[in-house]
């Protein structure tokens, strides 16, 4: 591979040299020959001008016998054949032949042109006398306005070609030497370009292999020198960046490895690309990388979370069981490459604690029912016999006993709802009829406070699939809350179909709820106005029970309220 670059550059130089040499060798000789012939022709014409002055006297009768020796002498000295012809074509003198033996030249082309008055006419043709190709230059000789003869000079083209051949041979030799020198220079210049490029290529290959210590020599000048400095600066910068990236990667690996929660990264092809030790321990697989996530985590809930995270693009979360333990699973989609980052947090302890707490609440509630019933019974028995100031104490005992009994009953209801979860018995429920029944229950308490009760329900309200007893309890809790906390105005129930859901709105014109309390109203034992709640006998569990009932029916519940203007609770449940 010495080297494709070297060969291409050198081949380029060679191609230019060869093209120039061929062009010179092909086109120069013909041009030179034409120029050489024109120069020879010009020389013959100059000689003709000189001879014309010497030959004319002979044609005018001043010693014509001496013309032949003169022409022969001049021809021998110049190497040019000289012929003098009369107007009738008779040859008077010739430097190569005896005039007496020569035929009439009247119809020779160059003679005809000269006789027609054309000065210094030149023609190249084959000689009839000598049988060889010659170049002729004819010159009319005139005296007193008439042509008295023709002076013709000629030269063998073979002689001219021989001279030109020697000239061409010298040209080709010179061209060969120049081409050879050009080849040497081409090698030199190719090496001058190839060496730094090869050095840059080798250094770049080392950098690509991860060796950022590779440097290029700074001995180069011009463009290569600037490139060398830029290359070295680039390798220094890359070395710094890769070192920084390596440290960050090691730090990130350490952080991921130290996480107590299971973490894995799932690529767009659903293969696991990265995971930590906690995840390996969780799935009990040494090398899960490169495998599909469903091969490693065999859980339908996990697959649902992954699918939801990909479809929404906003992440998904849920709870799942794996290996007899409970985990909170959260999947988040990355912005680039469509990867999913999955976290698995062991919540088995929390779930056990919740179960223990529920069992404790249920057991305590059951245990409290009997003594509270006994206290209630004795208070009712003692009631008729207690008089005076002791009666007030007995009333306090009775009121607080009733409140404790209500709390215990609500706790048992809440525990029952949590235990049932989504396993609620469902049937078709006419919510309009149920709302009318619940409002009748509260007619007497509402009338005692001067409140108006109203139902706003359009005809043909569709039924819902639900547990009628729990929906009744839901309405009772909401209407009871509204009546308790409303002193004047009205309490209304409104039914409205919204797409595939039925909206149940219970609104009042009561005291309302401060904005800071609104997010907490569905929490257990949370009371916005504690003094008023105690006075009215509230347990703080009614709205929490309502929320559990709605969730068990795959619905939603929300609240809007303004202090002094009233409150509106809205429940949305799926229509059958």
HUCOR-V398950 format. One record per helix or strand of 3 or more residues. SS is the DSSP state (A for helix, B for strand). FROM is the first residue (numbers start at 1). TO is the last residue. If there is no record, write none. Layout:
ss=SS from=FROM to=TO
ss=SS from=FROM to=TO
This chain:
ss=A from=4 to=59
ss=A from=64 to=78
ss=B from=81 to=85
ss=B from=91 to=94
ss=A from=99 to=101
ss=A from=109 to=115
ss=B from=121 to=126
ss=B from=133 to=143
ss=B from=146 to=156
ss=A from=157 to=208
ss=A from=222 to=258
ss=B from=262 to=266
ss=B from=271 to=275
ss=A from=277 to=283
ss=A from=293 to=296
ss=A from=300 to=312
ss=B from=316 to=322
ss=B from=325 to=333
ss=B from=340 to=346
ss=A from=348 to=385
ss=A from=390 to=420
ss=B from=427 to=429
ss=A from=431 to=441
ss=A from=443 to=448
ss=B from=452 to=457
ss=B from=464 to=466
ss=A from=468 to=484
ss=B from=490 to=498
ss=B from=501 to=508
ss=A from=515 to=518
ss=A from=530 to=536
ss=A from=542 to=552
ss=B from=556 to=562
ss=B from=566 to=574
